[in-house]
Amino acid sequence: MKKLYFFLLLYGSASIQVAGQQLEFIRENVVFRLDSAHLTVTADLWLKNPHAQNVTQTFHIPFACEGSNYVTDSLNVLDCSSNTYLKTFRKNVAGAMVQVSIAGHEQKKIKVNYIQNHDRKRAGYILTKVKYWNKPLPDAQYTLIVENPSIRIDSTSIKADNISNEAGKIKQTWHKYNFSPSKELCFYFHFE
């Protein structure tokens, strides 16, 4: 009976440990396209399961918003490894929830796309979501593309690593390693 109790206790503690295991957010590559009415966001997110067991985790995809001023449309989340769209739930003005399952010791690329309106002065992307993963993001790259010649970027909340202007197409890029952002990436602009 003591052996049975020991194995039940061991199994119970292992179950609790597996339930508490989390995926790791290891890379993000985001392209922003700013036009006269919208910010289109295309984000590739890489997640890793460092554990031997399969892990299913729900996480929040935040939208850059202030109250109800910004409307987000056309959200889709693609699991690139299985080429299937993940169901989003609890979608509201602040973001959406999505559930991801990854086999033990595997990685997965998730593609998030959405279109968000802006107030013709400011648009942005939530970076501080990284803190919910409890460690810095090892690799992050962000690219802002503006093809409308009447849009002028006044400033950004984080200084770009590179800015180019070729044939009227403005491109700003940021590349971060072991990134623990303390603020969001905001773009401030006006129209000429």
Backbone hydrogen bonds in HBPLUS format (Angstrom, degrees):
<---DONOR---> <-ACCEPTOR-->    atom                        ^
c    i                          cat <-CA-CA->   ^        H-A-AA   ^      H-
h    n   atom  resd res      DA  || num        DHA   H-A  angle D-A-AA Bond
n    s   type  num  typ     dist DA aas  dist angle  dist       angle   num
A0005-TYR N   A0001-MET O   2.96 MM   4  6.21 161.9  1.99 149.9 154.7     1
A0006-PHE N   A0002-LYS O   2.89 MM   4  6.10 155.1  1.95 146.4 153.4     2
A0007-PHE N   A0003-LYS O   2.96 MM   4  6.25 161.9  2.00 154.1 157.6     3
A0008-LEU N   A0004-LEU O   2.93 MM   4  6.15 157.1  1.98 151.3 158.1     4
A0009-LEU N   A0005-TYR O   2.91 MM   4  6.06 157.5  1.96 148.4 154.7     5
A0010-LEU N   A0006-PHE O   2.85 MM   4  6.07 158.5  1.90 148.4 154.9     6
A0011-TYR N   A0007-PHE O   2.87 MM   4  5.99 163.1  1.90 146.7 151.3     7
A0012-GLY N   A0008-LEU O   2.89 MM   4  6.00 159.2  1.93 145.0 151.3     8
A0013-SER N   A0009-LEU O   2.96 MM   4  6.18 159.1  2.01 150.4 155.2     9
A0014-ALA N   A0010-LEU O   3.00 MM   4  6.19 152.4  2.08 146.2 154.1    10
A0015-SER N   A0011-TYR O   2.92 MM   4  6.13 151.0  2.00 148.2 156.1    11
A0016-ILE N   A0012-GLY O   3.12 MM   4  6.37 152.6  2.20 143.4 150.1    12
A0017-GLN N   A0013-SER O   3.07 MM   4  6.28 155.9  2.13 143.1 149.3    13
A0018-VAL N   A0014-ALA O   2.97 MM   4  6.20 162.6  2.00 151.7 155.5    14
A0019-ALA N   A0015-SER O   3.02 MM   4  6.17 160.9  2.06 146.6 151.9    15
A0020-GLY N   A0016-ILE O   3.13 MM   4  6.31 137.7  2.32 140.2 150.9    16
A0020-GLY N   A0017-GLN O   3.15 MM   3  5.17 129.3  2.42  95.6 108.8    17
A0021-GLN N   A0018-VAL O   3.18 MM   3  5.26 159.4  2.22 104.9 111.2    18
A0024-GLU N   A0048-LYS O   2.74 MM  24  5.02 158.7  1.78 150.1 157.2    19
A0048-LYS N   A0024-GLU O   2.79 MM  24  5.02 152.7  1.86 145.0 153.3    20
A0026-ILE N   A0046-TRP O   2.98 MM  20  5.69 155.9  2.04 150.5 157.2    21
A0046-TRP N   A0027-ARG O   2.92 MM  19  5.04 168.4  1.94 144.7 144.9    22
A0028-GLU N   A0139-ASP O   3.04 MM 111  6.55 142.7  2.19 144.4 155.7    23
A0141-GLN N   A0028-GLU O   2.85 MM 113  6.28 151.4  1.93 148.9 158.6    24
A0029-ASN N   A0044-ASP O   2.91 MM  15  5.14 154.3  1.98 147.6 154.9    25
A0044-ASP N   A0029-ASN O   2.82 MM  15  5.14 170.5  1.83 147.9 151.0    26
A0030-VAL N   A0141-GLN O   2.83 MM 111  6.29 161.6  1.87 158.5 162.4    27
A0143-THR N   A0030-VAL O   2.86 MM 113  6.28 144.8  1.98 153.2 164.4    28
A0031-VAL N   A0042-THR O   2.90 MM  11  5.29 162.8  1.93 148.3 153.1    29
A0042-THR N   A0031-VAL O   3.02 MM  11  5.29 156.7  2.08 152.7 159.4    30
A0032-PHE N   A0143-THR O   2.69 MM 111  6.03 167.1  1.70 169.7 173.4    31
A0145-ILE N   A0032-PHE O   2.78 MM 113  6.03 155.2  1.84 153.8 161.9    32
A0033-ARG N   A0040-THR O   2.95 MM   7  5.07 152.6  2.02 142.0 150.0    33
A0040-THR N   A0033-ARG O   2.91 MM   7  5.07 169.0  1.92 145.0 147.1    34
A0034-LEU N   A0145-ILE O   3.05 MM 111  6.39 159.6  2.09 160.8 167.3    35
A0035-ASP N   A0038-HIS O   2.96 MM   3  5.43 171.0  1.97 163.2 164.9    36
A0118-HIS N   A0037-ALA O   3.27 MM  81  6.10 135.4  2.48 140.0 139.0    37
A0039-LEU N   A0116-GLN O   2.70 MM  77  5.23 153.3  1.77 154.7 164.3    38
A0116-GLN N   A0039-LEU O   2.94 MM  77  5.23 157.7  1.99 139.7 147.1    39
A0041-VAL N   A0114-TYR O   2.85 MM  73  5.42 174.6  1.85 171.0 172.7    40
A0114-TYR N   A0041-VAL O   3.04 MM  73  5.42 152.1  2.12 147.5 153.9    41
A0043-ALA N   A0112-VAL O   2.75 MM  69  5.02 172.7  1.76 158.4 160.7    42
A0112-VAL N   A0043-ALA O   2.74 MM  69  5.02 165.7  1.76 153.9 158.0    43
A0045-LEU N   A0110-ILE O   2.76 MM  65  5.08 171.4  1.76 158.9 162.0    44
A0110-ILE N   A0045-LEU O   2.73 MM  65  5.08 167.0  1.75 157.3 161.9    45
A0047-LEU N   A0108-LYS O   2.84 MM  61  5.30 165.8  1.86 158.5 162.6    46
A0108-LYS N   A0047-LEU O   2.81 MM  61  5.30 151.8  1.89 152.6 157.5    47
A0049-ASN N   A0106-GLU O   2.88 MM  57  5.53 168.2  1.89 173.4 176.0    48
A0105-HIS N   A0049-ASN O   3.07 MM  56  5.18 117.4  2.48 130.9 145.0    49
A0105-HIS N   A0051-HIS O   2.84 MM  54  5.65 127.0  2.12 155.5 160.8    50
A0055-VAL N   A0102-ILE O   2.98 MM  47  5.55 166.4  2.00 155.6 157.7    51
A0102-ILE N   A0055-VAL O   2.88 MM  47  5.55 160.5  1.92 156.4 161.4    52
A0057-GLN N   A0100-VAL O   2.82 MM  43  5.47 159.7  1.86 158.3 161.2    53
A0100-VAL N   A0057-GLN O   2.87 MM  43  5.47 167.8  1.89 153.9 154.4    54
A0059-PHE N   A0098-VAL O   2.89 MM  39  5.68 160.8  1.93 165.0 168.5    55
A0098-VAL N   A0059-PHE O   3.01 MM  39  5.68 152.8  2.09 155.8 164.4    56
A0061-ILE N   A0096-ALA O   2.71 MM  35  5.26 171.7  1.72 167.5 170.5    57
A0096-ALA N   A0061-ILE O   3.01 MM  35  5.26 149.3  2.10 133.3 142.2    58
A0063-PHE N   A0094-ALA O   2.95 MM  31  5.46 164.2  1.97 127.5 128.7    59
A0069-ASN N   A0066-GLU O   3.31 MM   3  5.98 166.0  2.33 135.8 136.9    60
A0117-ASN N   A0071-VAL O   3.06 MM  46  5.68 159.5  2.10 153.5 157.6    61
A0073-ASP N   A0115-ILE O   2.68 MM  42  5.19 168.1  1.69 163.4 167.6    62
A0115-ILE N   A0073-ASP O   2.93 MM  42  5.19 172.7  1.93 158.7 158.4    63
A0076-ASN N   A0113-ASN O   2.97 MM  37  5.47 150.0  2.06 151.5 157.6    64
A0113-ASN N   A0076-ASN O   2.99 MM  37  5.47 163.5  2.02 162.2 166.3    65
A0086-LEU N   A0077-VAL O   2.70 MM   9  5.49 161.5  1.73 159.1 165.8    66
A0078-LEU N   A0111-LYS O   2.79 MM  33  5.00 164.8  1.81 149.7 152.6    67
A0111-LYS N   A0078-LEU O   2.85 MM  33  5.00 163.0  1.87 146.7 152.0    68
A0079-ASP N   A0084-THR O   2.79 MM   5  5.41 175.3  1.80 163.6 162.5    69
A0083-ASN N   A0079-ASP O   2.76 MM   4  5.54 119.7  2.13 144.3 162.6    70
A0084-THR N   A0079-ASP O   3.31 MM   5  5.41 143.4  2.45 139.1 143.2    71
A0080-CYS N   A0109-LYS O   2.97 MM  29  5.56 151.0  2.05 156.5 164.3    72
A0089-PHE N   A0097-MET O   2.87 MM   8  5.23 158.6  1.92 142.4 149.5    73
A0097-MET N   A0089-PHE O   2.88 MM   8  5.23 159.4  1.92 165.6 168.5    74
A0092-ASN N   A0095-GLY O   2.85 MM   3  5.51 164.1  1.87 165.2 170.6    75
A0095-GLY N   A0092-ASN O   3.20 MM   3  5.51 144.5  2.33 107.7 117.0    76
A0106-GLU N   A0103-ALA O   3.21 MM   3  5.57 137.7  2.40 143.4 135.3    77
A0189-PHE N   A0121-LYS O   2.92 MM  68  5.10 162.6  1.95 132.1 137.2    78
A0123-ALA N   A0187-PHE O   3.04 MM  64  5.31 145.6  2.16 143.6 153.0    79
A0187-PHE N   A0123-ALA O   2.71 MM  64  5.31 171.4  1.72 164.4 164.9    80
A0125-TYR N   A0185-LEU O   2.86 MM  60  5.29 148.4  1.96 145.1 155.7    81
A0185-LEU N   A0125-TYR O   3.10 MM  60  5.29 153.7  2.17 164.4 163.4    82
A0130-VAL N   A0127-LEU O   3.20 MM   3  6.38 173.9  2.21 133.4 133.4    83
A0131-LYS N   A0128-THR O   3.19 MM   3  5.93 153.9  2.26 117.9 122.0    84
A0132-TYR N   A0129-LYS O   3.09 MM   3  5.76 152.8  2.17 117.9 124.6    85
A0133-TRP N   A0130-VAL O   2.98 MM   3  5.58 164.2  2.00 120.3 125.5    86
A0134-ASN N   A0131-LYS O   3.18 MM   3  5.38 164.3  2.21 108.1 112.4    87
A0137-LEU N   A0179-PHE O   2.86 MM  42  4.87 165.0  1.89 139.7 136.0    88
A0179-PHE N   A0137-LEU O   2.75 MM  42  4.87 150.8  1.83 147.2 139.2    89
A0178-ASN N   A0138-PRO O   3.05 MM  40  4.22 155.8  2.11 103.7 108.3    90
A0140-ALA N   A0176-LYS O   2.86 MM  36  5.07 152.5  1.94 156.9 155.3    91
A0176-LYS N   A0140-ALA O   2.76 MM  36  5.07 166.1  1.78 152.6 157.6    92
A0142-TYR N   A0174-TRP O   2.87 MM  32  5.09 160.0  1.91 146.5 152.2    93
A0174-TRP N   A0142-TYR O   2.84 MM  32  5.09 151.7  1.92 151.4 155.8    94
A0144-LEU N   A0172-GLN O   2.79 MM  28  5.11 162.9  1.82 152.3 158.3    95
A0172-GLN N   A0144-LEU O   2.93 MM  28  5.11 157.4  1.98 143.7 151.3    96
A0146-VAL N   A0170-ILE O   2.89 MM  24  5.09 160.6  1.93 149.0 153.3    97
A0170-ILE N   A0146-VAL O   2.88 MM  24  5.09 154.4  1.95 160.3 154.8    98
A0151-ILE N   A0148-ASN O   3.16 MM   3  5.75 167.3  2.17 120.0 123.9    99
A0192-GLU N   A0150-SER O   2.78 MM  42  5.03 154.8  1.84 142.0 150.8   100
A0152-ARG N   A0190-HIS O   2.87 MM  38  5.44 170.7  1.88 166.7 167.9   101
A0190-HIS N   A0152-ARG O   2.98 MM  38  5.44 149.8  2.07 146.3 155.8   102
A0154-ASP N   A0188-TYR O   2.71 MM  34  5.49 146.7  1.82 136.3 146.7   103
A0155-SER N   A0188-TYR O   3.27 MM  33  5.28 159.8  2.32 132.6 135.9   104
A0188-TYR N   A0155-SER O   2.91 MM  33  5.28 171.3  1.92 162.7 160.0   105
A0157-SER N   A0186-CYS O   2.98 MM  29  5.16 151.7  2.06 140.4 147.0   106
A0161-ASP N   A0173-THR O   2.78 MM  12  5.80 142.7  1.92 150.0 162.6   107
A0162-ASN N   A0173-THR O   3.26 MM  11  5.28 148.6  2.37 143.0 143.7   108
A0173-THR N   A0162-ASN O   2.90 MM  11  5.28 156.9  1.95 150.5 155.4   109
A0164-SER N   A0171-LYS O   2.82 MM   7  5.23 158.3  1.86 151.7 159.1   110
A0171-LYS N   A0164-SER O   2.88 MM   7  5.23 161.5  1.91 153.6 154.9   111
A0166-GLU N   A0169-LYS O   3.14 MM   3  5.27 154.6  2.21 142.4 137.8   112
A0169-LYS N   A0166-GLU O   2.95 MM   3  5.27 162.7  1.98 115.5 120.9   113
